[in-house]
Amino acid sequence: MSASDEGNAAAAGYAPHPYVGGRTAVLRALAAWRMRWPGAPRVIVLTGNPGSGRSRLLTGFLMMCDPGYRKQLPLDDLDPATVPPDLPAPAVPSPAGRTAAQLLWLISDHFGLNADHTDDIFTELATREEPVTIVVPDVDQAGPVRAANEPVRVVQDVLKPLAATETVQLLADVPRELAAELAGALPRGQVQIIDLDEAEWADPKGLVLHAETALTPEAGAPELPYTTDPSARRALAEAIAARADGNRLTVQLAVQSLLMQPDGFDPADASLLPGSVGEALDLHARRLGADPQTLRLLLAPLAFAEGEGLPVQLWGALANAVAGRDMSQDLADGMLLAAPFIQPVEASPDGDGDGDADEDEDGPGGEAADDSSAGADTGRTLLRLMHPGLAEEIRSALPDTRDAQTKIAMALLEAVPQQDWSKADPYIRDHLAAHTLDAGLLPQLLTDPGLFAHADPVTMRAAIEAVPLEQLGAPARTYLRTAPLLTRSQAPAELRAAFLESAFVEDGLAPYAEALHTLGFTLPWRTLWSVPLVGVRAVTTGSLPPQGGDGATADASGGPDGTPAAQAPDGTVAQAPHAATPGSAQLGGPVPASGATAPRPVAAFVVPEGTPGSRTVPRPDGDGSEGEGRALLLHDLLRPEYVDADPAQVQLPSEQAQTAAPFGLSRGADYLRVWARADQEVVAALLSDTPFTGADLSPDGVLVVATARGVTARQILATPPPATPTVPAQRTGTADSDASDGLEGDHS
């Protein structure tokens, strides 16, 4: 099949595709692929220059693949060889705005696969009895952050494994620089590259038809001599197509420009017709008596815009920043100048177009939060350039794109009122990291816990992951470790702040955790301490008798293995919270030192026998079971200190204290809920990226949780509702799973 067949199809009297307007050769190849015609490749890689019409072609083909849409097309008038068989619609997972991992889970959900990890997706597809058909469009638009180069990961982590799976029939639209890599992974007979800019697949007559149709009054063109006269219209369409060198975007821009401002246009003057996207910009500016550079500077902020587009109110400030001068008058006078190249769009309900938040990066989603900051831009008008190829042309023509991004990033920072991220424009919160990544400045930005909490975690995570790990500071590494939990939970800003507050304490970054308590968040807890202790199988809260029972003393200088008691993985030591912090105020004032007359609250950890600092608990009489013995390790409940004391002296809360406690605890495999006993309302919800191995809640509201990473204590900060004078309300139903057995089981 070659381009010469376009003329044969027309000579046979077949009508062109009503949406594509040509491309008979390519449509025939795609139809043969869809029907699995003998000799047809199993994998087709569609590519071409920006503006070559790949997206439009693929859309037109998919119209004929959709059983419902086929009924609206004049299929009987089309070349039969271009019409695919009437089969169930193929899967069309869109990578636009999504990461490679999100795209994989989208595929998994579509086919209902039983996959726990991304590698399982390919295994599941390979075992299917019937082949599956997958069409992946617009790979060049993949990723929530443009500078993170997500299309490369989509090709490497998604498309190449899919192409290697024999049960998958794949059609993918990829940038030219990645096409050879994808096709090179397969034997020649199984894959075919269709490059729309090669002569074999060229469609000059279709390009003329595209221009001619756009020039008709029926398509919205004003009544002009070269739009109403068929012969003049045809001649102009042929001239535009000839100059455009096969690029449909150039044709589209040329037509839009002359129709929007027909004054000064002479259809007989070929020098007024563009030969490229860049020439379309410059010729339009000159026809309107403007400096082409001014037009490019006006459009530059839109060329760098992330997500769905730039909020209109930020356009002027960013144009000033890129130009290095006041562009307000140029902007006021230049709306007609810029109009052919701009597309207004209403922000989607998902926010700024960062990909679907409910598609977890690392696996099937968990619990969704009740609220989210996603969608903060909903209902606002955003502006974007009408084609990605136009943005690429404007960026490439700038003398220093990194300098332009630096100026944009600084202007966005200056637009944050009082540097309060809660008052910042949603676009700034969610996309500042992307701009600073492109400017090479992202590591310097990643020290603000307020930005970590307020920014969209999908875009923030994608930006940070694009930076080499050795360039990231400790706060950024903590964020990166916590990011899968933030994206999975779809947590709103306050809950993100709570998760990060605990993560900072776990990593020995107490000042960052404390800062989150000063930024206006109503956090559900204050993290008191965390120890990186592995092998903990259960935890229990209790107290030691006055004066430490049998003379126990707190060893604040060392943990069970001789390391500092609250040492983080990076070697830093978490600072002990002050005894009179809001978290401990509920406990009756200052924490008594060892040897004081008040009981000392402690937490007991069930650890493997032989753990340094632990004391072995004798097996019950008659217990002859094999395996590791049981040992207990004591830790102060309120401070980062291990306690050297006999576990037998630990006193558990009385039944009366448990019943009178203001909070109760429910536990699942990877989530916990703390609820107020008086009204059954959940006051704190905790998710974990690793299963809980133990959890207990003291009567005074200190939640102690053990995972494979260690043990962390959190003081619940919620104020419980007033109790009624009758018997305290009891939780209805049963716990989600058994609580930690600790010393004597759950006493929540």
Disulfide bonds with the S-S distance in Angstrom:
none
